[in-house]
Amino acid sequence: MSEIDISGDGGVVKTIITEGSGDKPKKGDEVSVHYVGTNEKGEIFDSSRNRGQPFKLTVGTGQVIKGWDLSLPTFKIGEKSKVVIKPEYGYGNQTVSDKIPANSTLTFEMELLDIIGGEEPLEVKITKAEKAKETGIALFRENKLQEAIEESQKGLQLFEEWKTEDDPEDEEKKQEIILKLSLNVALYQLKLEKYADVKKTCRKILEKNPQTLRALYRLGVAEMNLGEFENAVTTFKKGFEIEPNNKDLQKQYAILKQKVSKYEQEKRELYKKMMSNFN
């Protein structure tokens, strides 16, 4: 039985016990496996066989440790292999349990039972998301704002559990369509005056894309209409740093200054009234 260095650096090494046949799973495929996991002392810390039920997962989506995601695409159906996974492909310096302390090298006896079905490829998801975006825009133009939000959110839901961090090109494509859909959702929410929802949507956008002017603009408008004037000033100023002469920003900032002035005047009048009551 020869060893196969899957990771190329000795971090994930497989030794075939029983040869399999047929297809190998690819990224996005749902598979069914049996496994027994042991630590460096040979103690079993987890076993699907002991539970009497195969474990199902989607390959390459980050549901399991990296060593599993790397090794499973090398298995054929029916194959049983021993896979030794070093810490950098396992749980790293994290202490998972008494049997899995920090920096543990783990050994799994794994058997690929079946390839159940596949996750849609990213390109298919993007096509569906683009369609949802265009449908949302059409609904918006018909002033069907809530329906436009729901349609756009359907597009976003396609990516909720799709992890592509290990593939920079896929990650870039995914984030591009997520940004477009999210900005549209924020616009539709703003038109419906759902300011709290706008804040939530825009803040999520800005976590990954802090220089997105449209998100800053919509967030600032929402904050202003919620009476969060200090936050709105800060948000609009961030927008001006990106595009100092943006007319939409200038218009909303002027409205904000008027609202702040009115608010300060009302505070002064209320204070005067309170003081006169004391006198």
C-alpha positions as CSV (number, residue, x, y, z in Angstrom):
1,M,0.0,0.0,0.0
2,S,1.6,3.2,-1.2
3,E,1.1,6.6,0.3
4,I,-0.4,9.4,-1.7
5,D,0.5,13.0,-0.7
6,I,-2.7,14.8,-1.5
7,S,-1.8,18.2,-0.3
8,G,1.7,18.1,-1.8
9,D,3.4,19.1,1.4
10,G,2.7,16.0,3.6
11,G,-0.2,17.7,5.3
12,V,-2.8,15.3,3.9
13,V,-1.6,11.8,3.1
14,K,-3.8,8.9,1.9
15,T,-3.2,5.2,2.0
16,I,-5.7,3.1,0.0
17,I,-7.0,0.0,2.0
18,T,-9.6,-1.1,-0.5
19,E,-9.8,0.1,-4.1
20,G,-13.0,1.7,-5.3
21,S,-14.4,2.0,-8.8
22,G,-16.4,4.4,-10.9
23,D,-16.8,8.1,-10.4
24,K,-15.0,10.5,-8.1
25,P,-16.9,13.3,-6.4
26,K,-16.2,16.9,-7.4
27,K,-16.7,20.1,-5.6
28,G,-20.4,20.7,-4.8
29,D,-21.3,17.0,-4.9
30,E,-23.2,15.6,-1.9
31,V,-21.6,12.3,-0.7
32,S,-22.3,9.6,1.8
33,V,-19.3,8.3,3.8
34,H,-18.4,6.1,6.7
35,Y,-15.4,7.1,8.9
36,V,-13.6,6.4,12.1
37,G,-11.5,9.2,13.5
38,T,-8.6,8.6,15.8
39,N,-6.1,10.9,17.5
40,E,-2.3,10.5,18.0
41,K,-2.8,8.1,20.9
42,G,-5.0,5.9,18.7
43,E,-8.2,6.9,20.6
44,I,-11.4,7.1,18.7
45,F,-12.9,10.5,19.0
46,D,-15.7,10.2,16.4
47,S,-17.2,7.3,14.3
48,S,-20.1,7.2,11.9
49,R,-19.8,3.4,12.1
50,N,-20.4,3.4,15.9
51,R,-23.5,5.6,15.3
52,G,-24.7,3.2,12.6
53,Q,-25.4,5.9,10.2
54,P,-23.4,7.2,7.3
55,F,-22.3,10.9,7.3
56,K,-23.5,13.1,4.4
57,L,-21.8,16.3,3.3
58,T,-21.2,18.5,0.3
59,V,-17.7,18.3,-1.0
60,G,-15.6,21.5,-1.1
61,T,-18.0,23.8,0.6
62,G,-16.2,24.2,4.0
63,Q,-18.6,22.0,5.9
64,V,-15.8,19.9,7.2
65,I,-12.0,20.3,7.9
66,K,-9.8,21.2,4.9
67,G,-8.2,17.8,4.9
68,W,-11.5,16.2,4.1
69,D,-12.3,18.6,1.4
70,L,-9.0,17.9,-0.3
71,S,-9.1,14.1,0.1
72,L,-12.6,13.3,-0.8
73,P,-12.3,14.2,-4.5
74,T,-9.5,11.6,-4.8
75,F,-11.9,8.8,-3.7
76,K,-13.8,6.4,-5.9
77,I,-17.1,4.9,-4.9
78,G,-16.5,2.0,-2.6
79,E,-12.9,3.0,-1.8
80,K,-11.7,2.7,1.8
81,S,-8.6,4.6,2.7
82,K,-6.6,5.8,5.7
83,V,-6.1,9.6,5.6
84,V,-3.6,11.3,8.0
85,I,-4.3,15.0,8.4
86,K,-1.8,17.4,10.0
87,P,-3.1,20.3,12.2
88,E,-2.9,22.9,9.4
89,Y,-5.4,20.9,7.4
90,G,-7.4,19.9,10.5
91,Y,-8.3,22.0,13.5
92,G,-5.0,23.9,13.8
93,N,-4.3,25.3,17.2
94,Q,-7.9,25.0,18.3
95,T,-8.7,22.6,21.2
96,V,-11.9,20.8,20.1
97,S,-12.2,18.3,23.0
98,D,-10.1,16.3,25.4
99,K,-9.3,13.8,22.6
100,I,-8.6,16.6,20.1
101,P,-6.2,19.0,21.8
102,A,-4.6,21.9,19.9
103,N,-2.2,21.0,17.1
104,S,-3.5,17.5,16.7
105,T,-2.6,15.2,13.8
106,L,-5.7,13.2,13.1
107,T,-6.2,9.9,11.3
108,F,-9.4,8.9,9.5
109,E,-10.4,5.6,8.0
110,M,-12.8,6.7,5.4
111,E,-15.1,4.9,3.0
112,L,-16.9,6.6,0.2
113,L,-20.3,4.9,0.0
114,D,-22.1,7.0,-2.6
115,I,-22.3,10.2,-4.6
116,I,-25.8,11.3,-3.9
117,G,-26.1,14.3,-6.0
118,G,-24.4,17.5,-7.0
119,E,-24.6,21.1,-5.9
120,E,-25.3,23.4,-8.9
121,P,-22.1,24.8,-10.4
122,L,-21.3,28.4,-9.6
123,E,-22.0,29.5,-13.2
124,V,-25.5,28.1,-13.0
125,K,-26.1,29.9,-9.7
126,I,-24.9,33.1,-11.2
127,T,-27.1,32.8,-14.2
128,K,-30.1,32.2,-11.9
129,A,-29.1,35.1,-9.7
130,E,-28.7,37.4,-12.8
131,K,-32.2,36.4,-13.8
132,A,-33.5,37.2,-10.3
133,K,-31.8,40.6,-10.5
134,E,-33.4,41.5,-13.8
135,T,-36.8,40.3,-12.6
136,G,-36.4,42.4,-9.5
137,I,-35.6,45.5,-11.6
138,A,-38.6,44.9,-13.8
139,L,-40.8,44.6,-10.7
140,F,-39.3,47.8,-9.4
141,R,-40.1,49.7,-12.6
142,E,-43.7,48.5,-12.1
143,N,-43.6,49.9,-8.6
144,K,-44.0,46.4,-7.1
145,L,-41.4,47.1,-4.5
146,Q,-42.0,44.3,-2.0
147,E,-42.0,41.7,-4.9
148,A,-38.8,43.2,-6.2
149,I,-37.2,42.7,-2.8
150,E,-38.4,39.1,-2.5
151,E,-37.1,38.3,-6.0
152,S,-33.7,39.8,-5.4
153,Q,-33.4,38.0,-2.0
154,K,-34.1,34.7,-3.9
155,G,-31.0,35.4,-5.9
156,L,-29.0,36.1,-2.7
157,Q,-30.2,32.9,-1.1
158,L,-28.5,30.8,-3.9
159,F,-25.1,31.7,-2.3
160,E,-25.9,31.5,1.4
161,E,-24.0,28.2,2.0
162,W,-21.7,28.3,-1.1
163,K,-18.2,28.8,0.1
164,T,-15.6,29.7,-2.6
165,E,-12.8,31.2,-0.5
166,D,-10.4,28.6,-1.8
167,D,-11.0,29.7,-5.4
168,P,-10.3,33.4,-5.8
169,E,-11.8,33.6,-9.2
170,D,-15.1,32.0,-8.1
171,E,-15.1,34.1,-5.0
172,E,-14.8,37.3,-7.1
173,K,-17.7,36.2,-9.3
174,K,-19.9,35.4,-6.4
175,Q,-19.2,38.6,-4.5
176,E,-19.9,40.7,-7.7
177,I,-23.4,39.4,-8.1
178,I,-24.1,39.5,-4.3
179,L,-23.1,43.2,-4.3
180,K,-25.4,44.0,-7.3
181,L,-28.4,42.2,-5.7
182,S,-27.8,43.6,-2.2
183,L,-27.5,47.2,-3.6
184,N,-30.8,46.7,-5.4
185,V,-32.5,45.3,-2.2
186,A,-31.3,48.4,-0.3
187,L,-32.8,50.7,-3.0
188,Y,-36.1,48.9,-3.0
189,Q,-36.2,49.0,0.8
190,L,-35.4,52.7,0.8
191,K,-38.3,53.4,-1.6
192,L,-40.6,51.6,0.8
193,E,-39.1,53.7,3.7
194,K,-38.0,50.5,5.5
195,Y,-35.1,52.4,7.0
196,A,-34.1,49.8,9.6
197,D,-33.9,47.1,6.8
198,V,-31.9,49.5,4.7
199,K,-29.4,49.9,7.5
200,K,-29.0,46.1,7.9
201,T,-28.6,45.5,4.2
202,C,-26.1,48.3,3.7
203,R,-24.0,47.5,6.7
204,K,-23.7,43.9,5.4
205,I,-22.5,45.3,2.0
206,L,-20.0,47.6,3.6
207,E,-18.4,44.8,5.7
208,K,-17.0,43.4,2.5
209,N,-17.1,46.5,0.3
210,P,-16.4,49.6,2.5
211,Q,-15.8,51.9,-0.5
212,T,-19.2,51.3,-2.1
213,L,-20.6,54.7,-2.6
214,R,-24.2,53.7,-3.2
215,A,-24.3,51.6,0.0
216,L,-22.9,54.6,2.0
217,Y,-25.5,56.9,0.4
218,R,-28.4,54.6,1.1
219,L,-27.2,53.9,4.7
220,G,-26.8,57.7,5.3
221,V,-30.3,58.4,4.1
222,A,-31.7,55.6,6.3
223,E,-29.8,56.9,9.3
224,M,-31.0,60.4,8.7
225,N,-34.6,59.3,8.5
226,L,-34.3,57.3,11.7
227,G,-33.1,60.4,13.5
228,E,-29.5,59.1,13.8
229,F,-28.0,62.3,12.8
230,E,-24.5,61.8,14.1
231,N,-24.2,58.5,12.3
232,A,-25.6,60.0,9.1
233,V,-23.0,62.8,9.2
234,T,-20.3,60.2,9.6
235,T,-21.7,58.0,6.8
236,F,-22.1,60.9,4.3
237,K,-18.6,62.2,5.0
238,K,-17.2,58.7,4.1
239,G,-19.1,59.1,0.9
240,F,-17.6,62.5,0.2
241,E,-14.1,61.0,0.7
242,I,-14.8,58.8,-2.3
243,E,-16.6,61.3,-4.5
244,P,-16.5,64.9,-3.1
245,N,-18.7,66.4,-5.8
246,N,-21.5,63.8,-5.8
247,K,-24.7,65.7,-6.3
248,D,-27.0,63.1,-4.7
249,L,-24.8,63.1,-1.6
250,Q,-24.7,66.9,-1.5
251,K,-28.5,67.1,-1.8
252,Q,-29.1,64.6,1.1
253,Y,-26.4,66.3,3.2
254,A,-28.1,69.6,2.8
255,I,-31.4,68.0,3.9
256,L,-29.6,66.5,6.9
257,K,-28.2,69.9,7.9
258,Q,-31.8,71.3,7.8
259,K,-33.1,68.4,9.9
260,V,-30.3,68.9,12.5
261,S,-31.0,72.6,12.6
262,K,-34.7,72.1,13.1
263,Y,-34.0,69.4,15.8
264,E,-31.6,71.8,17.7
265,Q,-34.2,74.6,17.5
266,E,-36.9,72.3,18.9
267,K,-34.6,71.3,21.7
268,R,-33.9,75.0,22.5
269,E,-37.6,75.8,22.5
270,L,-38.4,72.8,24.7
271,Y,-35.7,73.8,27.2
272,K,-37.1,77.4,27.3
273,K,-40.6,76.0,27.9
274,M,-39.3,73.8,30.7
275,M,-37.5,76.7,32.3
276,S,-40.5,79.0,32.1
277,N,-42.6,76.3,33.9
278,F,-40.0,76.3,36.7
279,N,-40.3,80.1,37.0
